[in-house]
Amino acid sequence: MTTKSQSNGIPGQLWLTMLSLISLLTGCGRAPSFSILGSFFPAWLVCIVAGIVFAACANRAFAYWKLDQEIKWSILVYPCVALFFACTLWLIFFS
């Protein structure tokens, strides 16, 4: 059984749902972004690209020191390394 709101006749459950959805949208107010050649890119995208570049550099460093032969599951390790660098950059510059 739904209860009626006293103020405007909207059912109480619908009112609560609307308020919770509106509160979720408050986080979308201002996202950090960069202007690259006139287009705005979100900062998380820049951090992901930088993380991938740093993971490629880590791959080259591992190959130089011959540590890449010790990594058995490289298809899982290098995306995790890229994610580590991306999250670290995000925390350093945007938190």
C-alpha positions as CSV (number, residue, x, y, z in Angstrom):
1,M,0.0,0.0,0.0
2,T,1.4,3.4,-1.0
3,T,0.9,6.4,1.1
4,K,0.0,9.8,-0.3
5,S,2.3,12.7,0.4
6,Q,0.6,15.5,2.2
7,S,2.0,18.3,0.0
8,N,1.2,17.5,-3.6
9,G,-0.5,14.1,-3.9
10,I,2.6,12.2,-5.1
11,P,2.9,8.7,-3.6
12,G,5.5,8.6,-0.8
13,Q,7.5,5.8,-2.4
14,L,7.7,7.7,-5.7
15,W,8.7,10.8,-3.8
16,L,11.5,9.0,-2.1
17,T,12.7,7.5,-5.4
18,M,12.8,10.9,-7.1
19,L,14.8,12.4,-4.2
20,S,17.3,9.6,-4.3
21,L,17.8,9.9,-8.1
22,I,18.2,13.7,-7.8
23,S,20.9,13.2,-5.1
24,L,22.8,10.9,-7.4
25,L,23.0,13.6,-10.1
26,T,24.7,16.1,-7.8
27,G,28.1,14.3,-8.4
28,C,27.8,15.2,-12.1
29,G,28.2,18.9,-11.4
30,R,31.8,19.5,-12.5
31,A,34.1,16.7,-13.7
32,P,37.7,17.6,-14.2
33,S,38.5,17.9,-17.9
34,F,41.3,19.0,-20.3
35,S,41.0,21.0,-23.4
36,I,43.0,19.2,-26.1
37,L,42.9,20.9,-29.5
38,G,39.6,22.5,-28.6
39,S,37.8,19.4,-27.5
40,F,37.2,18.7,-23.8
41,F,38.3,15.2,-22.6
42,P,37.6,13.9,-19.1
43,A,40.6,13.7,-16.9
44,W,40.1,9.9,-16.2
45,L,40.6,9.3,-20.0
46,V,43.9,11.2,-19.9
47,C,45.0,9.2,-16.8
48,I,44.1,5.9,-18.6
49,V,46.1,6.8,-21.7
50,A,49.1,7.9,-19.5
51,G,48.7,4.6,-17.5
52,I,48.9,2.6,-20.7
53,V,52.0,4.5,-21.8
54,F,53.6,3.9,-18.4
55,A,52.7,0.2,-18.6
56,A,54.4,0.0,-22.0
57,C,57.5,1.7,-20.4
58,A,57.4,-0.9,-17.6
59,N,57.2,-3.7,-20.2
60,R,60.4,-2.3,-21.8
61,A,62.1,-2.0,-18.4
62,F,61.1,-5.6,-17.6
63,A,62.4,-6.8,-20.9
64,Y,65.7,-4.9,-20.4
65,W,66.3,-6.6,-17.0
66,K,65.0,-9.9,-18.4
67,L,62.1,-10.0,-15.9
68,D,59.5,-10.3,-18.5
69,Q,60.3,-14.1,-18.8
70,E,59.3,-14.5,-15.2
71,I,55.8,-13.2,-15.7
72,K,53.6,-16.1,-16.6
73,W,50.2,-14.4,-17.0
74,S,51.3,-11.2,-18.9
75,I,47.9,-10.8,-20.4
76,L,46.6,-10.1,-16.8
77,V,49.7,-8.4,-15.4
78,Y,50.1,-5.6,-17.8
79,P,46.5,-4.3,-17.7
80,C,46.8,-4.3,-13.9
81,V,50.0,-2.3,-14.2
82,A,48.3,0.1,-16.5
83,L,45.3,0.4,-14.0
84,F,47.8,0.9,-11.2
85,F,49.5,3.8,-13.0
86,A,46.2,5.3,-14.1
87,C,44.7,5.2,-10.5
88,T,47.9,6.5,-9.0
89,L,48.0,9.5,-11.5
90,W,44.3,10.2,-10.7
91,L,45.0,10.2,-7.0
92,I,48.1,12.4,-7.3
93,F,46.6,15.1,-9.5
94,F,42.8,15.1,-8.8
95,S,42.1,14.1,-5.2
